[in-house]
Amino acid sequence: MGLCTSKDEGMSTSSPPEGGTINRTRKTVSEKAGNTGANGILTDSSTTRVDEKPNVRPDGRAGGGAASASGGTGADPNKRQQSVGSTRSAASAQSVEASGGASGGTGSSDSSKALKVLLLGSGESGKSTILQQLKILHQNGFSREELLEYRPFIFDNVIETSKDIISARQQFQVELEPDSGVTQEDLDEVMNFSTPGSQLQQFPQHLEKIMMKVWNLPSTQNLITGEHRSAFYLMDSARYFMDGLDRISTPNYQPTVRDVLLSRKKTSGIFDTLIEMDSNLKMHIYDVGGQRSERKKWIHCFDNVTLIIFCVSLSEYDQTLLEDKTQNRLDESLILFDSVVNSRWFARASIVLFLNKIDVFAEKLQHVPLEKYFPDYTGGQDINKAAKYILWRFVQLNRAHLNIYPHVTQATDTSNIKLVFAAIKETILENSLKDSGVL
C-alpha cells in the first residue's frame, strides 16, 4: 500500500480517494523486509524521498494538485521538489540544542548533537507507546523496577474499565442474568470505589471477583461488541486486561513488557528523552500531553524543531473526546494537525505522520462503518481504502506544503516500530543531519 506524500505530490485532490496504488521508484527498508499487518495491509507503509514523485493519485488517476478541503490551494504540480536536506538546512543547523525545563528527561551533554523532535498527537493516539518502543529498541528496555512502577497504572486501567462497563450497562438498561451471581450492591461497590488505581500497590481482592463476573457475563460481551459499542468509551486494550484479570490481581503480580505497552498512562506536562539510534545519530524527543488542557504547554518546545512525529489513532473515528463528548476524536485530530502543519513555528519542519492502531482499526472497520461518521467515504470495509481515505483527509490540510512522510503503524508491535524508524532514519534524519554537518 502506497501511503507516501510530500509537499508537491498529487495526494491533495479535491475528491476523496477510492483506492489505487501509488507507484514508487525505489523500495525502503520496510518493503525489503516484506512486513505486512492486519488483512494484508503494509503496516510500516513505505516512504519515498521527496525528490521521487509518485505518478498516480490515491484514486488511481494521473497525479496533480487541487484545492484542499479546508479552503487552501494544493501544491503546484510544476514546482520542482527538493530533498529534505536541501530545504531543511536552516532548521537542522539550529535544532541540535535541547531546551531546559522538561520533566522526566534523560538529557546529557551529548544532547547538543541530537536532532530535536516533537512527538505530538491527541490523547490516546499512541505517542507514549512509540516512546516506550524506542526505549526497548535503543535503551535496553525496561528493568524489573521500571516494570513494577507500572503496576498502579495497570490497576487503574482495570478499575476504570470495569466502571466504564457498569456505567454502559446502566446507560442502556442491560439487566443482570438471573444466574449471574452479581447483585446491584456488587455493582455499586465497584462504582463507589474511590481510591485511584494509580495509588494502589495491591489490587483490591474484594473487587476482583465482582469485576471478573461482570466481564464474563454474556450480556456484557453483547454490549461491548453490539450495536452500542460506539456509544460509550472503553480503552483499546480493555479486553486484554480484563481477560488477564486473574493474573493482574495476584499479590506478586509483575507487569510484562506487553502489559506496559498496552497500558494507558495519561501524559501530563512535557517529557524529554534522548534516544541514540546509533553511534552517529541521536534524537532528543519531546513527548507532550495530548488532551486539550495540555496543548498550551507545547509552545515551550516549538523553537528550532526539525522533525515532528504526529500520531493519529485510526480506530478513533467512531469515538468522542473524554473532555468533550460532542467532539469526534478523528475530527479533533484533523483540527490539531491543521494547526500544527500550517503553523509559522513549523515552517521548516518535516512531518512524520503515524496512522496508528491499524490492528484495532482493521477489526472495528468490519463492524462499524467508517461512512457512518465520514459520509464522503465510499470504500466500504476495505482496510487499504479506509486508511488511504483518512490519510487523504490529513494531507488535504497541508496548505503550507510541508514534506509529510506517512506510515501505517501498530505501536504495540516492536518489530513494526523498528522497521518504521529504520525507514525514517533512512529517508529523513540522515539527510537532514548530513546537510547540517552533524553527520
C-alpha positions in Angstrom: 0.0 0.0 0.0 1.5 3.4 -1.0 0.8 5.9 1.7 3.5 8.3 0.7 3.3 12.0 0.1 5.2 15.3 0.1 4.5 18.9 -0.5 4.1 18.6 -4.2 2.5 15.2 -4.7 -0.9 14.6 -6.1 -2.4 13.4 -2.8 -4.1 16.8 -2.3 -7.0 16.1 -4.5 -10.4 17.8 -4.2 -12.3 14.5 -4.0 -11.9 11.5 -1.6 -9.7 8.6 -2.8 -11.3 5.4 -3.9 -8.4 3.1 -3.7 -5.5 2.6 -6.1 -1.8 2.2 -5.6 0.8 5.0 -5.5 3.8 3.9 -7.7 7.3 4.3 -6.2 10.7 4.3 -7.8 12.6 2.6 -5.0 12.0 0.3 -2.1 12.6 1.2 1.5 13.9 -0.9 4.4 10.4 -1.9 5.3 9.5 -3.1 1.8 12.6 -5.2 1.7 11.6 -6.9 4.9 8.1 -7.6 3.4 6.3 -6.7 6.7 2.6 -6.9 6.4 -0.1 -6.5 9.0 -3.8 -7.0 9.5 -5.7 -8.0 6.4 -2.6 -7.7 4.3 -2.0 -4.0 4.7 1.6 -2.9 4.8 1.9 -1.9 8.5 5.0 0.2 8.1 3.9 1.9 4.9 6.9 2.8 2.8 8.2 6.3 2.4 9.6 7.8 -0.8 12.2 10.6 -0.8 10.6 13.9 -1.7 12.5 14.0 -4.9 10.9 10.8 -6.0 7.4 11.7 -7.1 4.7 9.1 -7.3 2.9 9.3 -10.6 -0.6 8.1 -9.6 -3.0 9.7 -7.2 -4.7 7.7 -4.5 -7.9 7.4 -6.6 -5.8 5.8 -9.4 -5.9 8.8 -11.7 -2.9 10.8 -13.0 -1.4 12.9 -10.3 -1.8 16.7 -9.9 -2.7 19.2 -7.2 -6.1 20.6 -6.5 -7.9 22.8 -3.9 -7.7 21.4 -0.4 -10.8 20.5 1.6 -10.1 23.3 4.1 -10.1 26.1 1.5 -6.4 26.3 0.8 -4.7 25.5 -2.5 -2.9 22.3 -3.3 0.7 22.1 -4.3 1.9 23.5 -7.6 2.4 20.4 -9.8 5.1 22.2 -11.8 7.1 23.2 -8.7 10.3 21.2 -8.6 10.7 19.1 -5.5 13.8 19.2 -3.4 15.4 16.9 -0.9 14.8 17.3 2.8 18.4 18.1 3.4 18.5 21.0 0.9 15.2 22.5 2.2 15.8 22.0 5.9 19.3 23.2 6.4 18.5 26.2 8.5 16.3 24.3 10.9 18.8 21.4 11.0 21.6 23.7 12.0 19.7 25.2 14.8 17.8 22.1 16.1 20.7 20.5 17.9 20.4 22.4 21.2 17.9 20.9 23.7 15.9 23.4 25.8 15.7 23.2 29.5 12.7 22.8 31.9 11.4 19.5 30.6 10.4 16.9 33.2 11.3 13.2 33.2 14.2 13.8 30.9 17.4 11.9 30.2 19.3 14.8 28.9 23.1 14.8 28.7 26.0 16.8 27.2 25.5 14.7 24.1 22.2 16.3 23.5 24.0 19.2 21.7 24.3 16.9 18.7 20.8 15.4 18.8 18.1 16.1 16.3 15.2 17.9 18.1 11.9 16.0 17.6 8.4 16.9 18.8 6.1 13.9 19.4 2.6 15.3 19.0 -1.0 14.0 18.7 -4.3 14.0 20.6 -4.9 11.9 23.7 -4.6 8.1 23.4 -3.1 8.3 19.9 -0.1 6.1 20.9 2.6 8.7 21.4 3.9 7.3 24.7 3.8 3.8 23.3 6.1 4.9 20.5 8.5 6.3 23.1 8.4 3.1 25.1 9.2 1.1 21.9 12.2 3.3 21.3 13.3 2.6 24.9 13.0 -1.1 24.2 15.0 -0.8 20.9 17.6 1.7 21.9 17.8 1.9 25.7 18.0 -1.8 26.7 14.3 -2.0 27.5 12.7 -2.0 31.0 14.4 -3.0 34.2 12.4 -5.0 36.8 12.0 -1.9 38.9 10.7 0.1 35.9 8.1 -2.6 35.1 6.9 -2.6 38.7 6.3 1.1 38.5 3.5 0.4 36.0 1.6 -1.8 38.4 -0.6 1.1 39.9 -1.4 2.4 36.4 -2.4 -1.0 35.2 -4.6 -1.4 38.3 -6.2 1.9 37.4 -6.8 0.8 33.8 -8.7 -2.3 35.1 -10.7 -0.4 37.7 -11.7 2.3 35.3 -12.6 -0.2 32.5 -14.9 -2.0 35.0 -16.6 1.2 35.9 -17.0 2.1 32.2 -18.6 -1.2 31.6 -21.0 -1.0 34.5 -21.9 2.6 33.5 -22.6 1.5 30.0 -24.8 -1.4 31.3 -26.8 1.2 33.3 -27.0 3.6 30.4 -28.5 1.0 28.1 -30.5 -0.7 30.9 -28.8 -4.0 30.5 -30.3 -6.4 33.1 -28.2 -8.9 35.0 -28.7 -12.5 34.2 -30.7 -14.4 36.9 -27.7 -16.8 37.4 -25.0 -14.1 37.2 -24.1 -14.3 40.9 -23.8 -10.5 40.8 -26.1 -8.1 42.7 -26.8 -4.4 42.3 -24.9 -3.9 45.6 -21.9 -5.5 43.9 -22.1 -3.1 41.0 -22.4 -0.2 43.4 -19.4 -1.3 45.3 -17.2 -1.1 42.2 -18.7 2.2 41.1 -18.2 3.7 44.6 -14.6 2.6 44.9 -12.8 5.9 45.2 -9.1 5.2 45.6 -7.5 5.8 42.2 -5.8 2.7 41.0 -2.6 4.8 40.4 -2.3 5.0 44.2 -2.7 1.2 44.8 0.2 -1.2 45.4 -2.1 -4.2 45.6 -5.2 -4.9 43.6 -8.4 -4.9 45.8 -9.3 -8.6 46.1 -12.9 -8.0 47.0 -13.5 -6.2 43.7 -11.6 -8.7 41.5 -14.3 -11.4 41.8 -17.1 -8.9 41.0 -15.2 -7.5 38.1 -14.5 -10.9 36.6 -18.1 -12.0 36.9 -19.4 -8.8 35.3 -16.9 -9.0 32.5 -17.7 -12.7 31.7 -21.5 -12.1 31.5 -22.9 -12.8 28.0 -24.9 -9.5 28.4 -21.6 -7.6 28.9 -20.0 -9.2 25.9 -23.0 -8.5 23.7 -22.9 -4.9 24.9 -19.3 -4.2 24.0 -19.5 -5.9 20.6 -23.0 -5.0 19.6 -24.9 -2.0 18.2 -24.0 0.3 21.1 -20.2 -0.3 21.0 -19.5 3.2 19.7 -21.8 4.9 22.1 -19.5 4.6 25.2 -15.8 4.6 25.9 -13.6 1.6 26.5 -9.8 1.8 26.2 -8.4 -0.2 23.3 -6.8 -2.8 25.5 -9.8 -3.3 27.7 -10.2 -6.9 26.6 -6.5 -7.7 27.1 -6.5 -6.6 30.7 -9.9 -7.9 31.7 -9.1 -11.3 30.2 -5.9 -11.2 32.3 -7.6 -10.1 35.5 -6.8 -13.3 37.4 -3.1 -12.7 36.7 -3.1 -9.0 37.3 -4.9 -9.3 40.7 -2.4 -11.7 42.2 -0.3 -10.3 45.1 3.0 -10.9 43.4 1.9 -9.5 40.0 4.8 -8.1 37.9 3.8 -6.4 34.7 5.2 -7.8 31.5 6.6 -5.6 28.7 3.4 -6.2 26.8 1.3 -5.1 29.8 3.3 -1.9 29.8 2.9 -1.3 26.1 -0.9 -1.8 26.3 -1.4 0.2 29.4 -2.8 3.7 29.4 -1.0 6.4 31.4 -2.0 10.0 30.7 0.9 12.2 29.7 0.8 15.4 31.7 3.5 18.0 31.0 6.5 17.6 28.8 8.8 14.6 28.8 12.2 14.9 27.3 14.1 11.7 26.2 17.4 11.3 24.5 17.4 8.3 22.1 20.6 7.1 20.5 19.6 5.5 17.2 23.2 4.6 16.6 26.7 6.0 17.3 26.2 8.8 14.9 22.5 9.6 15.3 20.7 10.9 18.4 17.1 12.2 18.7 16.0 14.5 21.5 12.3 13.6 21.7 9.7 15.8 23.5 6.5 13.9 24.4 3.8 16.3 25.3 0.2 15.8 26.7 -2.4 15.3 24.1 -5.5 16.4 25.9 -6.8 19.9 25.2 -5.7 21.1 28.6 -2.1 20.1 27.9 -1.7 21.7 24.5 -1.0 25.1 25.7 2.3 23.8 27.1 3.6 22.8 23.6 4.8 26.4 22.9 7.8 25.7 25.1 9.0 23.0 22.6 8.3 24.8 19.3 11.6 26.6 18.8 14.2 25.1 16.4 12.3 21.8 15.8 13.5 19.9 12.7 11.1 17.0 12.8 7.6 16.4 14.1 6.2 13.0 14.7 2.4 13.3 14.7 0.4 10.4 15.9 -3.2 9.6 14.9 -5.3 6.7 16.1 -7.1 5.3 13.1 -9.5 3.5 15.3 -10.9 6.6 16.9 -13.2 7.5 14.0 -16.3 6.5 16.0 -15.3 7.9 19.4 -15.7 11.2 21.1 -13.2 13.1 23.4 -13.3 12.3 27.1 -13.1 16.0 27.8 -15.8 16.9 25.2 -18.5 14.3 24.4 -19.7 16.3 21.4 -16.4 16.2 19.5 -15.4 13.3 17.3 -11.8 12.2 18.1 -10.7 11.9 14.5 -12.1 15.3 13.7 -10.2 16.7 16.7 -7.0 15.1 15.4 -7.6 16.8 12.0 -8.1 20.2 13.7 -4.9 19.7 15.7 -3.0 18.6 12.6 -4.2 21.6 10.7 -2.9 23.9 13.5 0.5 22.1 13.5 1.2 21.7 9.8 0.3 25.3 9.0 1.9 26.9 12.0 4.6 29.5 11.4 6.6 27.7 14.1 7.0 24.7 11.9 7.6 26.3 8.5 11.0 24.5 8.2 10.0 21.2 9.8 9.3 17.8 8.2 6.3 15.9 9.4 6.2 12.1 10.0 2.6 11.1 10.2 1.8 7.9 12.1 -1.6 6.4 11.2 -1.6 4.2 14.3 -3.6 1.3 15.8 -4.1 -0.3 12.4 -4.9 -3.6 14.2 -7.8 -2.1 16.2 -8.9 -0.2 13.1 -9.0 -3.4 10.9 -11.2 -5.2 13.4 -13.5 -2.3 14.0 -14.0 -1.5 10.3 -15.7 -4.9 9.9 -18.4 -3.9 12.4 -18.6 -0.1 12.5 -18.9 1.6 9.1 -16.5 4.5 8.5 -19.1 6.1 6.3 -21.4 6.5 9.2 -19.1 9.1 10.6 -17.5 10.4 7.4 -20.2 10.2 4.7 -17.9 11.0 1.8 -16.0 7.8 2.3 -17.1 5.1 -0.2 -14.6 2.3 0.2 -16.7 0.0 2.5 -14.8 -2.5 4.6 -11.6 -2.4 2.5 -8.9 -1.6 5.0 -6.5 -0.2 2.5 -9.1 2.2 1.0 -10.1 3.3 4.5 -6.6 4.0 5.6 -5.9 5.9 2.4 -9.1 7.9 2.8 -8.0 9.0 6.3 -4.5 9.9 5.0 -6.2 12.0 2.3 -8.2 13.9 4.9 -4.9 14.9 6.7 -2.9 15.7 3.5 -5.8 18.0 2.4 -4.9 20.3 5.3 -1.3 20.8 4.3 -1.6 24.3 2.9 2.0 25.1 3.9 3.2 22.3 1.6 5.5 20.7 4.1 7.0 17.3 3.4 4.8 14.7 5.0 6.0 11.1 5.5 3.1 8.8 6.4 3.4 5.4 8.0 0.7 3.0 8.9 1.7 1.7 12.3 0.9 -0.7 15.2 2.6 1.0 18.1 2.4 -2.1 20.3 4.3 -4.2 17.8 8.0 -3.7 18.5 9.1 -5.2 15.1 6.8 -2.9 13.2 8.1 0.2 15.0 11.7 -0.9 14.5 11.1 -1.1 10.7 9.3 2.3 10.7 12.1 4.1 12.4 14.7 2.4 10.1 12.8 3.9 7.2 12.5 7.3 9.0 16.2 7.3 9.6 17.0 6.4 6.0 14.7 8.9 4.3 14.7 11.9 6.6 17.1 12.0 9.6 20.3 11.2 7.9 19.7 13.6 5.0 18.9 16.4 7.4 21.9 15.7 9.7 24.3 15.4 6.8 23.2 18.7 5.4 23.7 20.4 8.8 27.1 18.8 9.4 26.1 16.7 12.3 27.0 13.5 10.4 
